[in-house]
Amino acid sequence: MTHAHITTWVVALILFVVAIALQAKGHEKTKMLHMLLRLFYILIIATGAWILHSMSAFPFLYIVKVVVGLWVIGTMEMILVRTAKGKNTNVLWLQFIVAFVVVLYLGFKLPFGFSFFS
């Protein structure tokens, strides 16, 4: 299930970058892509919940990873919506980068994931 979770967030990240690029050009397909990205948010949450469900105990750092992962999804959504409205997104981009780095670190550091940092 870890592979499915990683695949969903990689695809979501690619869709996010494409949606931002299309929004900057004023493309009319941005709304459809945004809805597809929202589907991937649900898939990310579902696969993450499945991974947590398969564990026998929930160590504190896994709970932190869940919260930070939801923070990443929230900032992605807020960046897209505020960009569509023409509002400033500098603070949201900073939050996104910080949260994404933290969630990647936790995901690779914790024993249930891949051991790049262990």
N, C-alpha and C positions, 0 to 999 in steps of 0.2 A: 504494500500500500504506500510505502514511502516513495516509490518511483512514480506512482500516479499523482501523489501530492506535489512532488517536484515538477512533474510535467505540467500540471494545471497552473502552478504559479509562474513557470517560465512562459507558457502560452499567454497568460494574463499580462505579464510584463511586456511581451511583444505587442499584444493588442493595445496596451496602454500607450506605448510609444507611437504606434501607428495612428491611434485616435488623436493624440496630441498633434502629430504632424498634419493630419487631415484637417483638424480644427483650425490650425494656423493658416491653412490655405483656404478655409471657408468652404470646404467640400460638403455636399449635401448628404453623403453616406455616413457622416459622423454619428448621427443618432442611432443608426442601426448597429454600428460597431460598438457604441457605448452600451447598448442593450446586450450585445454578445459578451462584452467584458463583464457586465453584471452577472451573467450566467456563470462565468468563470469564477467570480467572487464566491458564488454559492458552492461551486465545485471545490474550490480551495478550502472553504470552511467545512464542507462535508468530508473530504478526505482527511483533513486535520482532525476532525472529530472521530473519524474511524480509527485513526492511529492512536488517539488518546484512549478510545474505548478498548483497544487491544492491549493496553498496558494494565498491569495489575495494580499499580499505585501511580499517583500523580505527584512527582517531586515538584518543589516550588519553582524551579527554573522552567519546567514545561508550562506551568501556568503563566509565568512571565512571557514565555514565547507566544502563547495564545493571545495574550493581551497586546503584545507588540505587533503580532501578525494582523490582528484586527485594526490596529492603529495604521499599519501600512495600507490595508484595504480602504480604510476611511480617508486617508490622505489622497490616495489615487482618485477616489470618487470626487472628493472636494476640489482637487486640481482640475479635473475635467469639467465639472459644473461651473466653477468660478472662471475658468478660461472661456467657456462658452458665453458667459455673461460679460466678459471683458473686464473682470476685476483682477486686482493684483494677487499673484500666487507665490511670491517670493518666500514667505514664511512657510507656506505649505510644502514647497519644494525642499526647503531645509529639513522640515519634519520628516518628509518622505525619505530623504537620503539617510538621515540618522536612524530612523526606525528600520529601514531596509537593511542597513549594515548590522544593526543589533540583532534582528531576526535571523539573518544569514549566519552570523556568528553563533548564536544559540543553536540554530538548527544543525550546524556542522560540529559544534562542540559537544552537545549532549549525546549520551551513549546510544540512543535509539536511531540517530541519523548516521550520516557518513562521517568518517573520522579524519577529516582534513586537518583539524586543529588539535586532535588528541595526542 
